Amino acid sequence: MPELPEVETTRRGIEPHVVGRRVASVIVRQPRLRWPIAMELTETVPGQCIEGLRRRGKYLLLDTPQGTLLVHLGMSGSLRILAEPAPAGPHDHVDLLLEGGAMLRYNDPRRFGSMLWGGLSPYCHPLLLSMGPEPLSLSFTGLYLHRLSRGRRVPVKHFLMDSRVVPGVGNIYANEALHMAGIHPLRAAGRISLPRYQRLVQAVREVLENAIAMGGTTLRDFVGGDGRPGYFRQSLHVYGRGGEPCLHCGRPLLEKRSGQRSTVYCTRCQR
């Protein structure tokens, strides 16, 4: 599913085309996504100017004077800019027609994404209210993770993927960051020292920033806002490489299922 780098890639790709543009109309072909599409989308958004486009975790926030539209890409969704209206495909569920002829199109084959109305205080929406600090912000520190993890027996990988701890670090990037930091993904979060958490924070930042620079990771059908795939997959060190040699020491990487997700790590490099 699209993780933070893919969502940030989408934001950066479509931002120049939508900010400052007025929404002429909204077309909803399929209102049944993960949650029913809010009526405000068709009643309030038309006629409004898009004043900004932000990201919070894996959510995109389209700001208008009347409130903010929250968009989640789900498992396979995408937002793309079309220079002019085009015939809709079977999974093109929502179109935002912009003055001047451009179109912002939401496509979601699995319909597990969402478009919800966040009102004038979107950070108070239940889906965003409990989120931890952004992983690329100054508030995300090794000391923060160390303090929050004390007494926690949950595996550190699960701890890192909890949006209440830090939003947007999904399975792919958690695997990669833990390998870079030399931390065993199944070790209890409460048993990791402060210096190791400080290394983990640095690794999370580096992995996410590199992935954003490469346009995200293309697994299955993700593409950015301009329709182009991401290329970070070519730089993955562990994810999707179970049984292959570790790029650091050469030992075969071990792959296990943990929390219904693939966990790949090196038994020599990660402790």
C-alpha positions in Angstrom: 0.0 0.0 0.0 1.2 3.6 -0.5 3.3 4.6 2.5 4.6 8.0 3.6 7.1 8.4 0.7 4.5 7.5 -1.9 1.9 9.9 -0.4 4.5 12.7 -0.1 5.5 12.0 -3.8 1.9 12.3 -4.7 1.5 15.6 -2.8 4.6 17.1 -4.4 3.5 16.0 -7.8 0.0 17.5 -7.7 0.6 20.5 -5.5 1.7 22.9 -8.2 -1.4 22.0 -10.3 -4.1 22.4 -7.6 -3.0 25.1 -5.1 -4.6 28.4 -6.0 -7.1 26.7 -8.3 -10.8 26.9 -7.8 -12.9 23.7 -7.9 -15.5 24.0 -10.6 -17.4 20.8 -9.8 -17.0 17.4 -8.2 -18.1 14.1 -9.8 -18.6 11.1 -7.5 -19.1 7.8 -9.4 -18.6 5.5 -6.5 -19.3 6.8 -3.0 -18.7 3.5 -1.2 -15.0 3.5 -0.3 -13.7 2.4 3.0 -16.2 4.8 4.5 -19.0 6.5 2.5 -17.8 9.7 0.8 -18.9 12.7 2.9 -21.7 14.8 1.4 -19.6 17.9 2.0 -17.4 16.8 -1.0 -20.2 17.5 -3.4 -22.0 20.2 -1.5 -19.2 22.4 -0.1 -16.1 21.8 -2.2 -17.4 23.1 -5.6 -16.7 26.8 -5.9 -13.9 26.7 -3.3 -10.3 27.6 -3.9 -7.7 25.0 -2.9 -5.5 27.1 -0.6 -3.0 24.4 0.3 -2.1 20.7 0.1 -0.5 19.1 3.2 0.3 15.6 4.4 -0.2 14.1 7.8 1.1 10.6 8.1 -0.5 8.8 5.1 -3.3 11.3 4.7 -3.4 14.2 2.2 -5.1 17.3 3.3 -6.7 19.6 0.7 -7.4 23.0 2.4 -10.2 25.3 1.3 -11.7 28.3 3.1 -14.7 26.2 4.2 -12.6 23.3 5.6 -10.2 20.5 4.7 -10.7 17.4 2.6 -8.9 14.3 4.0 -7.8 11.8 1.4 -6.3 8.4 2.1 -5.0 6.2 -0.8 -5.8 2.9 0.9 -4.2 -0.2 -0.5 -4.0 0.7 -4.2 -5.4 4.2 -4.6 -3.9 7.1 -6.5 -4.5 10.8 -7.2 -3.5 12.0 -10.7 -3.6 15.2 -12.5 -5.1 15.2 -16.0 -4.5 18.3 -18.2 -8.1 18.0 -19.4 -11.1 15.8 -18.7 -10.9 12.3 -20.0 -13.2 9.3 -20.1 -13.4 7.5 -16.7 -12.2 4.0 -16.2 -13.9 1.4 -14.1 -11.9 2.4 -11.0 -12.0 6.2 -11.4 -14.3 7.0 -8.5 -14.0 10.7 -8.0 -13.1 13.7 -10.2 -12.4 17.2 -9.0 -12.8 19.5 -12.0 -10.6 22.6 -11.7 -11.3 25.9 -13.4 -9.2 26.1 -16.5 -9.9 22.5 -17.5 -7.5 20.4 -15.5 -8.8 17.5 -13.4 -7.7 15.8 -10.2 -8.8 12.1 -10.5 -9.0 9.6 -7.7 -8.6 6.0 -8.8 -8.9 3.0 -6.3 -9.3 -0.6 -7.6 -9.8 -2.0 -4.1 -11.9 0.9 -2.8 -10.0 0.7 0.5 -9.1 4.4 0.5 -11.2 7.3 1.8 -12.3 10.8 1.2 -13.6 12.4 4.4 -14.4 16.0 5.5 -12.1 17.3 8.2 -13.9 20.7 8.7 -11.9 23.7 9.9 -9.9 21.7 12.4 -8.7 18.7 10.5 -6.1 17.7 13.1 -8.9 17.2 15.5 -10.5 14.6 13.3 -10.6 11.1 15.0 -8.3 9.6 12.3 -5.6 12.2 12.9 -6.0 13.2 16.6 -4.0 10.4 18.1 -1.1 10.4 15.7 2.5 10.8 16.9 5.0 13.3 15.6 5.9 13.2 11.9 9.0 11.0 11.3 10.8 13.8 9.4 10.0 16.5 12.1 12.3 17.7 14.9 9.9 16.2 17.4 10.8 12.7 16.3 13.9 11.8 18.4 15.6 8.9 19.9 14.8 10.2 23.3 11.1 10.3 22.4 11.1 6.7 21.2 13.1 5.5 24.2 10.8 7.1 26.7 7.6 5.9 25.0 8.9 2.3 24.7 9.8 1.7 28.3 8.0 -1.4 29.6 6.7 -2.3 26.1 7.0 -5.9 25.1 5.7 -5.4 21.5 8.3 -6.1 18.8 10.1 -2.9 17.9 9.0 -3.2 14.3 5.3 -3.2 15.3 6.1 -0.3 17.7 7.6 1.7 14.9 4.6 1.1 12.6 2.1 2.3 15.2 0.7 5.7 14.0 0.2 6.7 17.6 4.0 6.4 18.0 5.0 7.8 14.6 2.7 8.0 11.5 3.5 6.9 8.0 6.3 4.3 8.6 4.8 1.3 7.0 6.1 -2.2 6.5 8.6 -1.6 3.7 10.4 1.3 5.4 10.3 -0.2 8.9 12.2 -3.3 7.5 14.7 -1.1 5.8 15.3 1.3 8.7 15.7 -1.5 11.3 18.3 -3.2 9.0 20.2 0.1 8.5 20.2 0.7 12.3 21.3 -2.9 13.1 18.2 -3.7 15.2 16.4 -7.0 15.2 12.8 -6.3 14.2 11.3 -8.8 16.7 13.2 -7.5 19.7 10.9 -6.0 22.4 10.7 -2.3 22.0 11.3 -1.8 25.8 14.6 -3.6 25.6 16.3 -1.2 23.1 18.7 1.4 24.5 18.7 5.1 23.9 21.8 5.1 21.6 20.2 2.4 19.5 16.9 4.4 19.2 18.9 7.4 18.2 20.5 5.4 15.4 17.0 4.1 14.4 15.6 7.7 14.2 18.5 8.6 11.9 17.9 5.5 9.8 14.1 6.2 9.5 14.8 9.7 8.3 17.5 8.6 5.8 15.3 5.8 4.4 12.2 7.9 4.0 14.2 10.9 2.5 15.9 8.6 0.0 12.6 7.0 -1.0 10.9 10.4 -1.5 13.8 11.5 -3.7 13.3 8.4 -5.8 9.6 8.9 -6.1 8.6 6.1 -3.7 8.6 2.3 -4.1 6.5 0.7 -6.8 5.0 -2.5 -5.5 2.0 -3.7 -7.6 0.4 -0.6 -9.1 1.6 2.6 -7.2 2.3 5.6 -9.4 2.8 9.2 -8.3 0.6 12.2 -9.1 2.2 12.5 -12.5 1.5 8.9 -13.4 5.2 7.8 -13.1 6.3 4.9 -11.0 8.7 5.2 -8.0 12.2 3.7 -8.2 13.2 3.1 -4.5 12.4 -0.6 -5.0 15.7 -0.9 -6.8 17.5 0.3 -3.6 15.8 -2.0 -1.1 18.2 -3.9 1.1 15.9 -6.4 2.9 12.2 -6.0 2.0 11.3 -8.6 -0.7 14.7 -10.2 -0.5 14.1 -13.1 1.9 16.6 -15.9 1.3 19.0 -13.6 -0.7 22.4 -12.6 0.7 22.6 -9.6 3.1 24.2 -6.8 1.2 26.4 -6.1 4.3 27.7 -9.5 5.4 26.5 -12.0 2.7 24.5 -14.2 5.1 21.0 -15.2 3.7 18.3 -12.9 4.9 15.6 -14.5 7.0 11.9 -13.9 6.3 9.1 -14.4 8.8 5.5 -13.5 9.1 4.9 -11.2 12.0 1.6 -9.4 12.6 0.4 -10.8 9.2 3.2 -8.9 7.5 6.5 -10.0 6.0 9.5 -9.3 8.2 12.9 -9.6 6.6 16.2 -9.3 8.5 19.8 -10.4 8.8 20.5 -12.6 11.8 24.1 -11.4 11.9 23.8 -7.7 11.3 20.7 -7.1 13.4 20.6 -7.7 17.1 
